[in-house]
Amino acid sequence: MGHAGMAAAAVRYLREHPVEALPRPELRCVREDERAPVDQGDFRRVLGTFATGVTVITAPATEDDPAPAGFACQSFTSLSLDPPLVAFMVARTSTTWPRIARAGVFCVNVLSAHQGDLCRAFAVSGTDKFAGVPYDPAPVSGSPRLADTLAWIDCTIHAVHTGGDHLVVVGRVNALGATDGDVAPLLFHRGRFV
């Protein structure tokens, strides 16, 4: 049985045998005396050994924001098959996140191996990130769907959770698509593209 078959079997099982929800944990700030004794440099170095794909998260222009918004993001993941959910993490200090939050929708653009320069352009703050970048509107949200990406996932913001100095943004997938062919993804490993 392949991954899709196993996932479908798990969904069927959970529908037939509902799981009682656990009580929600109490949310609170971590006090200074509770911080783990882990050096931030060591944390980055060790976690940097995990290769990640690279995406650009985009949102359409709105009445309050006359230009589209976007930022480079390597902390993206699939979350749920039923309902179809994805998630990405964004720093609480991001200046782009509030614009995406106001739009209420976003498109995940999965970058291909030759799009390192595009990723760098979307990683810089305070510039017109869309200057010279070809895109069309994603079919449901109207968020920029960047040209020549491996895949795109058009979403509505479903939930936002706190996660330390980041926010965990959950999106409900409304439409998606992928490039045909054998194109390699853009990967980030040990602080650089590979």
C-alpha positions in Angstrom: 0.0 0.0 0.0 1.5 3.4 -1.0 1.4 6.6 1.0 -1.9 7.7 -0.5 -3.5 4.4 0.3 -2.2 4.5 3.9 -3.5 8.0 4.3 -6.9 7.1 3.0 -7.0 4.1 5.4 -6.1 6.3 8.3 -8.9 8.8 7.4 -11.4 5.9 7.1 -10.3 4.5 10.5 -10.6 7.9 12.2 -14.1 8.4 10.8 -15.2 5.0 12.1 -13.4 5.4 15.4 -13.6 9.1 16.5 -10.9 10.2 18.8 -12.0 12.3 21.8 -10.3 15.7 21.6 -7.7 16.4 24.3 -8.2 19.5 26.4 -6.6 22.6 25.0 -3.3 23.4 26.8 -3.1 26.6 28.8 -1.2 29.2 26.6 1.3 31.3 28.4 4.6 33.0 27.9 7.8 31.1 28.7 9.5 32.7 31.7 13.2 33.5 31.6 14.0 30.8 34.2 12.2 28.2 32.0 14.3 28.7 28.9 16.2 25.7 27.7 20.0 25.9 28.1 20.6 25.7 24.3 22.9 28.1 22.6 21.2 29.8 19.7 24.2 29.3 17.5 24.2 25.6 18.2 20.5 25.5 17.6 20.9 27.0 14.1 23.9 24.9 13.3 22.3 21.6 14.2 18.8 22.4 12.8 20.6 23.6 9.6 21.5 20.0 8.9 17.9 19.4 8.0 17.4 20.3 4.3 14.2 22.2 3.5 12.4 23.1 0.4 12.0 26.8 -0.3 8.8 28.7 -1.1 7.6 32.2 -1.6 4.3 33.0 0.2 2.3 35.7 -1.6 -0.9 37.6 -1.0 -2.9 39.9 -3.3 -3.2 43.6 -3.1 -6.0 44.8 -0.9 -7.9 48.1 -0.4 -5.4 48.9 2.5 -2.3 47.5 0.6 -2.3 48.6 -3.1 0.6 46.3 -4.0 0.8 42.5 -3.5 2.8 41.1 -0.6 5.3 38.2 -0.5 8.2 36.8 1.4 10.7 33.8 1.1 9.8 31.0 3.4 11.6 27.7 4.1 9.4 26.6 7.0 6.4 25.3 5.0 4.8 21.9 5.4 1.7 19.9 4.5 -0.5 19.4 7.6 -3.8 17.6 6.9 -5.3 15.6 4.1 -8.9 15.9 5.4 -9.5 18.8 5.4 -6.7 19.8 3.1 -4.4 22.0 5.3 -0.9 23.3 5.0 1.2 25.4 7.4 4.1 27.9 7.4 5.9 29.7 10.1 6.7 33.4 10.0 8.7 35.5 12.4 6.5 37.8 14.6 8.8 40.7 13.5 7.9 40.2 9.8 6.7 43.4 8.2 5.0 41.3 5.4 3.0 39.0 7.6 0.5 41.8 8.7 -0.3 42.5 5.0 -0.9 38.7 4.3 -3.1 38.5 7.5 -5.2 41.5 6.3 -5.7 39.8 2.9 -6.9 36.6 4.7 -5.5 34.5 1.8 -2.2 33.4 0.4 -0.5 31.3 -2.3 2.5 29.1 -1.6 4.9 29.1 -4.6 7.2 26.1 -4.4 10.5 27.2 -6.0 12.6 25.2 -8.5 16.4 24.8 -8.3 17.0 27.7 -10.8 15.1 30.2 -8.7 17.7 31.1 -6.1 17.8 34.7 -7.2 14.0 35.0 -7.0 14.2 33.6 -3.4 16.8 36.2 -2.5 14.7 39.0 -3.9 11.8 38.0 -1.8 14.0 37.7 1.3 14.9 41.4 1.3 12.7 43.8 3.3 11.7 47.2 2.0 11.9 46.7 -1.7 9.4 46.1 -4.5 9.7 42.3 -4.5 7.5 42.0 -7.5 9.4 44.3 -9.9 10.1 42.4 -13.1 8.6 39.1 -11.6 6.1 37.5 -13.9 3.0 36.2 -12.2 -0.7 35.6 -12.7 -3.5 35.5 -10.1 -4.2 32.2 -8.3 -7.7 31.0 -9.2 -9.5 31.4 -5.9 -7.6 34.0 -3.8 -6.1 36.1 -6.6 -2.7 35.9 -4.8 0.3 36.1 -7.1 1.1 32.7 -8.6 4.8 33.1 -9.7 5.9 31.9 -13.1 8.1 28.8 -13.5 7.6 27.4 -10.0 7.4 23.7 -9.3 4.0 24.0 -7.7 1.4 26.5 -6.2 -1.1 26.1 -3.4 -3.9 28.6 -3.2 -5.2 29.0 0.4 -7.4 30.8 2.9 -6.0 31.5 6.4 -7.6 28.8 8.6 -5.9 29.5 11.9 -2.8 31.2 13.5 -1.0 29.9 16.5 1.8 31.3 18.6 5.1 29.4 18.5 7.8 31.2 20.5 9.2 34.1 18.3 7.2 32.8 15.3 3.6 32.4 14.3 2.3 29.1 12.9 -0.1 29.9 10.1 -2.5 27.2 9.0 -4.1 27.5 5.5 -7.0 25.7 4.0 -6.2 24.6 0.5 -8.7 25.8 -2.1 -6.8 25.0 -5.3 -3.4 23.7 -6.3 -1.2 22.6 -9.2 2.2 21.4 -10.1 4.6 21.6 -13.1 4.8 18.5 -15.3 8.2 17.1 -15.8 11.3 16.3 -13.8 12.4 19.6 -12.4 14.5 19.7 -9.3 13.4 21.8 -6.2 15.3 24.6 -4.6 16.7 23.3 -1.3 18.3 25.1 1.6 20.9 23.3 3.7 23.5 24.5 6.2 22.8 28.2 5.4 22.9 28.0 1.6 21.1 26.7 -1.5 22.0 23.2 -2.7 
